[in-house]
Amino acid sequence: MNKYFAICSPSLGFLDNLLPILYDLKVRDSDCNITLIIPRAFDTDQLRKNNQFLEVSSDIFDRVLFRKHSGKWESESSLKSLSKRKKSSVLTHYLYGLYRKIKRISLFSNFLSTSEFDAASNLKKIVSVDDDTFLFYDIRFENRVGIKEFIDIFNNNLKISINHGTGIFLDNAKSKKNSLKDRKDVLVLAVSKKEVKPYINSFNISQKNIFLSGIPRHDLEWIKKMKNSSMFSNPFMNRKYVLIVSRRLKGNFKDKIRVLKQIRDYLILEKGIPILIKLHPTERSFALDYKLVFGVNNYGKNWKIVDSHAFHISQNCKFVISFYSGLCLDMLIDDIPTIEYMPIRNEIKNPASTNVFRYYGLVCVAYDLIDFKQTIDKILDDKFLSEKYLNNYKKLYFYPVGNELVSNRILLASSKYKKENKKN
C-alpha cells in the first residue's frame, strides 16, 4: 500500500493546489493512505469551522498531523475535526521558541533532545517511513524550520514538489547548484515552461524529472467539484457584486484607508454596487480598516467579509479589485477580470515578486483614481475585453490542466523510484 504525506506549507493556501492532485491520486490508487501535515501552529489556529476545504477534503485525508504551539505533534482524523479543537495558548508558542534557542547551545542539546518537549523526537514516533512512502511539498521551503525535520526523515524517499500558489518560480540562482548533488529524489510539477530552467539551476533537478502540470486547481473537473460543494449564498439577493481581494499593504495604514474610501465612494455610494471582501489570513483577526471605512452598521447591507473559495464567489461577481493576489487567475478562468489598484506607482521592470501578474498582462492595472474609474466604467458598460488577459494566461501557464495525467505521472515515477532503490 502506498503512503503519501503532504506538508501544508508555507500556509493553508497550499491546500488549494494539493487537494486536486491528491483527490485524483486517491481515485486511481484507492488503497493508498494520505496524511496531511500542518507544521505551523499559527495555521491550525486559522482553520475555521466554515473553512472552504473542510468538506472537499473529507474523502482525501486519512489523518492530519499538526504541531501545537508547544512544538508537540498530535493528530486528528480530518480537517473538520481539527477545526473543532480548542486553540492552543500563544504563550506556549513563545516558550517553545525560547526552548529552541536554548537547544542550539551545545551544553544543553544532548539533554533536551531526549525531552518529551522535543518536537523532532515526538515526530519520529508518529511518522513511519518505508519504501512505499512518498512526500508532497514545495521544494522552495525545504530548509524552513518545521519542514526540514520531514525532509530528513524522507531523505531516501521520492518527493513530489508542487508550486504552493499561482505565481511562477523565476529564481535563477545558479550559485546554489554547486552545493547540491543531482536531485534524483524529486519530481517537480511545474506550472509553466518558464519554471523549468529555474528549477534546474536552483535545485539541480534533472529536466526529465520536471513535469508540466499547470495550476492543479484549474483542472476543469476539479473546478466543477468545487462549485458543486459550495455552501455559499449571495448575501445581496442575487445582485452583482465586486470582490476585493485584500492583503496587508506595506507602508502607511492611512494610505490603505484612503484607497478603500475611494473604492467605497465610487462603487457603493455612486454606483450602488455592493462589495464582498476576502481577507488575507494575516488580517482576519481584526479587519479594522474595513470596519472604519465601510461602517459596522452597513455590514451585510452593502458590504460583507467572506471566507469562501474563488470558485464559489465567482457566480455573481462582476470584477475583482486586488492589491496583489494569485486569486486573480482563479477568477480569470471564469472570465472575470481583475483590477490591480496601485495608487502608488510601482514601475514594472521585471516579473519578480509582487508584480508578476502585471508584468505578464494577466490583470488590468490602475495607477490612480482616474484610471480606476475609467476601467470600472468599461467593465460595467461591457466594453472591457478580458479575452486578451485569458489568452496571456494560456500562453504563460500550461493549460488546459489535466490532473489525470499528473497523477499517472506521479504513480509512474513512484513505481520507478521503488524499483531503482531495490536494485541499489
CORCOR-V125328 format. One record per pair of residues at least 4 apart in sequence whose C-alpha atoms are under 7 Angstrom apart, sorted by the first residue. I is the first residue (numbers start at 1). J is the second residue. If there is no record, write none. Layout:
I:J ; I:J
This chain:
1:31 ; 1:32 ; 1:132 ; 2:32 ; 2:33 ; 2:132 ; 2:133 ; 3:32 ; 3:33 ; 3:34 ; 3:132 ; 3:133 ; 3:134 ; 4:33 ; 4:34 ; 4:35 ; 4:133 ; 4:134 ; 4:135 ; 5:34 ; 5:35 ; 5:36 ; 5:134 ; 5:135 ; 5:136 ; 6:35 ; 6:36 ; 6:37 ; 6:135 ; 6:136 ; 6:137 ; 7:36 ; 7:37 ; 7:38 ; 7:136 ; 7:137 ; 8:12 ; 8:14 ; 8:15 ; 8:36 ; 8:37 ; 8:38 ; 9:14 ; 11:43 ; 12:43 ; 14:18 ; 14:164 ; 14:165 ; 15:19 ; 16:217 ; 17:164 ; 17:216 ; 17:217 ; 18:22 ; 19:23 ; 19:57 ; 20:24 ; 20:216 ; 20:217 ; 20:222 ; 21:25 ; 21:216 ; 21:403 ; 21:407 ; 22:26 ; 22:60 ; 23:27 ; 23:60 ; 24:28 ; 24:403 ; 24:404 ; 24:407 ; 25:29 ; 25:407 ; 26:30 ; 26:32 ; 26:60 ; 33:62 ; 34:60 ; 34:61 ; 34:62 ; 34:63 ; 35:61 ; 35:62 ; 35:63 ; 35:64 ; 36:61 ; 36:63 ; 36:64 ; 36:65 ; 37:64 ; 37:65 ; 37:66 ; 38:65 ; 38:66 ; 38:67 ; 39:66 ; 39:67 ; 39:146 ; 39:147 ; 40:44 ; 40:67 ; 41:45 ; 41:67 ; 41:68 ; 41:69 ; 42:46 ; 43:47 ; 45:87 ; 47:51 ; 47:83 ; 48:83 ; 49:80 ; 49:83 ; 49:84 ; 51:307 ; 52:308 ; 52:309 ; 53:57 ; 54:58 ; 54:79 ; 54:80 ; 56:229 ; 57:61 ; 58:78 ; 61:78 ; 62:77 ; 62:78 ; 63:75 ; 63:76 ; 63:77 ; 63:78 ; 64:75 ; 64:76 ; 64:77 ; 64:78 ; 64:79 ; 65:73 ; 65:74 ; 65:75 ; 65:76 ; 66:73 ; 66:74 ; 66:75 ; 67:71 ; 67:72 ; 67:73 ; 67:74 ; 68:72 ; 68:73 ; 68:88 ; 69:88 ; 69:89 ; 69:90 ; 69:92 ; 69:93 ; 70:92 ; 70:93 ; 70:96 ; 71:96 ; 71:119 ; 72:117 ; 72:119 ; 72:122 ; 73:119 ; 73:122 ; 73:123 ; 76:81 ; 76:82 ; 77:81 ; 78:82 ; 79:83 ; 80:84 ; 81:85 ; 90:94 ; 91:95 ; 92:96 ; 93:97 ; 94:98 ; 95:99 ; 96:100 ; 97:101 ; 98:102 ; 99:103 ; 100:104 ; 102:108 ; 103:108 ; 103:109 ; 103:112 ; 104:109 ; 105:109 ; 108:112 ; 109:113 ; 112:118 ; 113:118 ; 114:118 ; 116:122 ; 118:122 ; 119:123 ; 120:124 ; 120:149 ; 121:125 ; 123:127 ; 129:133 ; 131:157 ; 131:418 ; 133:157 ; 134:157 ; 134:158 ; 134:159 ; 135:158 ; 135:159 ; 135:160 ; 136:159 ; 136:160 ; 136:161 ; 137:160 ; 137:161 ; 137:162 ; 138:161 ; 138:162 ; 138:163 ; 138:164 ; 139:161 ; 142:147 ; 142:148 ; 142:151 ; 143:147 ; 143:148 ; 144:148 ; 147:151 ; 148:152 ; 149:153 ; 150:154 ; 151:155 ; 157:185 ; 158:185 ; 158:186 ; 158:414 ; 158:417 ; 159:185 ; 159:186 ; 159:187 ; 160:186 ; 160:187 ; 160:188 ; 161:186 ; 161:187 ; 161:188 ; 161:189 ; 162:188 ; 162:189 ; 163:190 ; 165:326 ; 166:215 ; 166:326 ; 167:326 ; 168:195 ; 169:195 ; 170:195 ; 170:198 ; 171:198 ; 172:198 ; 172:201 ; 172:202 ; 173:201 ; 173:202 ; 174:201 ; 174:202 ; 176:180 ; 176:202 ; 176:203 ; 177:201 ; 177:202 ; 177:203 ; 177:204 ; 180:204 ; 182:204 ; 182:205 ; 183:204 ; 183:205 ; 187:209 ; 187:210 ; 188:209 ; 188:210 ; 188:211 ; 189:210 ; 189:211 ; 189:212 ; 189:213 ; 190:195 ; 190:210 ; 190:211 ; 190:212 ; 190:213 ; 190:214 ; 191:212 ; 191:213 ; 191:214 ; 191:215 ; 191:397 ; 191:398 ; 192:212 ; 192:214 ; 192:396 ; 192:397 ; 192:398 ; 195:199 ; 196:200 ; 196:210 ; 197:201 ; 198:202 ; 199:203 ; 199:204 ; 199:205 ; 200:204 ; 200:205 ; 200:206 ; 200:207 ; 205:209 ; 206:210 ; 212:398 ; 213:398 ; 213:401 ; 213:406 ; 214:397 ; 214:398 ; 214:399 ; 214:401 ; 215:401 ; 216:401 ; 216:403 ; 217:222 ; 217:223 ; 218:223 ; 218:401 ; 219:223 ; 219:401 ; 219:402 ; 219:403 ; 220:224 ; 221:225 ; 222:226 ; 223:227 ; 223:311 ; 224:228 ; 225:229 ; 226:230 ; 226:311 ; 227:311 ; 227:312 ; 230:312 ; 232:308 ; 232:312 ; 234:238 ; 235:300 ; 240:316 ; 240:317 ; 240:318 ; 241:273 ; 241:274 ; 241:275 ; 241:276 ; 241:316 ; 241:317 ; 241:318 ; 242:274 ; 242:275 ; 242:276 ; 242:317 ; 242:318 ; 242:319 ; 242:320 ; 243:275 ; 243:276 ; 243:277 ; 243:317 ; 243:319 ; 243:320 ; 243:321 ; 244:276 ; 244:277 ; 244:278 ; 244:320 ; 244:321 ; 244:322 ; 245:277 ; 245:278 ; 245:279 ; 245:321 ; 245:322 ; 245:323 ; 245:325 ; 246:277 ; 246:278 ; 246:279 ; 246:280 ; 246:322 ; 246:323 ; 247:279 ; 247:280 ; 247:323 ; 248:283 ; 253:257 ; 254:258 ; 255:259 ; 256:260 ; 257:261 ; 257:289 ; 257:293 ; 258:262 ; 259:263 ; 260:264 ; 260:293 ; 261:265 ; 261:293 ; 262:266 ; 263:267 ; 264:268 ; 264:269 ; 264:294 ; 265:269 ; 265:270 ; 266:270 ; 266:271 ; 267:271 ; 267:272 ; 267:273 ; 268:272 ; 268:273 ; 268:274 ; 268:302 ; 274:302 ; 274:303 ; 275:302 ; 275:303 ; 275:304 ; 276:303 ; 276:304 ; 276:305 ; 276:306 ; 277:304 ; 277:305 ; 277:306 ; 278:305 ; 278:306 ; 278:307 ; 279:283 ; 279:284 ; 280:284 ; 283:287 ; 287:291 ; 288:292 ; 289:293 ; 290:294 ; 291:295 ; 291:296 ; 294:298 ; 295:299 ; 298:302 ; 298:303 ; 299:303 ; 299:304 ; 300:304 ; 308:312 ; 308:313 ; 309:313 ; 310:314 ; 310:327 ; 310:330 ; 310:331 ; 313:317 ; 314:331 ; 318:336 ; 319:336 ; 319:337 ; 319:338 ; 320:337 ; 320:338 ; 320:339 ; 321:338 ; 321:339 ; 321:340 ; 321:341 ; 322:338 ; 322:339 ; 322:340 ; 322:341 ; 323:340 ; 323:341 ; 324:340 ; 324:354 ; 327:331 ; 328:332 ; 328:338 ; 329:333 ; 331:335 ; 331:336 ; 331:337 ; 332:336 ; 332:337 ; 332:390 ; 335:386 ; 337:363 ; 337:386 ; 338:363 ; 338:364 ; 339:363 ; 339:364 ; 339:365 ; 339:366 ; 340:363 ; 340:364 ; 340:365 ; 340:366 ; 341:365 ; 341:366 ; 341:367 ; 342:366 ; 342:367 ; 342:368 ; 343:367 ; 343:368 ; 344:367 ; 345:367 ; 348:355 ; 348:359 ; 350:359 ; 351:355 ; 351:356 ; 351:359 ; 352:356 ; 355:359 ; 356:360 ; 357:361 ; 357:362 ; 357:363 ; 358:362 ; 358:363 ; 358:365 ; 361:389 ; 361:392 ; 362:389 ; 362:392 ; 362:393 ; 363:389 ; 366:371 ; 366:372 ; 367:371 ; 368:372 ; 369:373 ; 370:374 ; 371:375 ; 372:376 ; 373:377 ; 374:378 ; 375:379 ; 376:380 ; 377:381 ; 378:382 ; 378:383 ; 378:384 ; 379:383 ; 379:384 ; 386:390 ; 387:391 ; 388:392 ; 389:393 ; 390:394 ; 391:395 ; 392:396 ; 393:397 ; 394:398 ; 394:399 ; 402:406 ; 403:407 ; 404:408 ; 405:409 ; 406:410 ; 407:411 ; 408:412 ; 409:413 ; 410:414 ; 411:415 ; 412:416 ; 413:417 ; 414:418 ; 415:419 ; 416:420 ; 417:421 ; 418:422 ; 419:423 ; 420:424
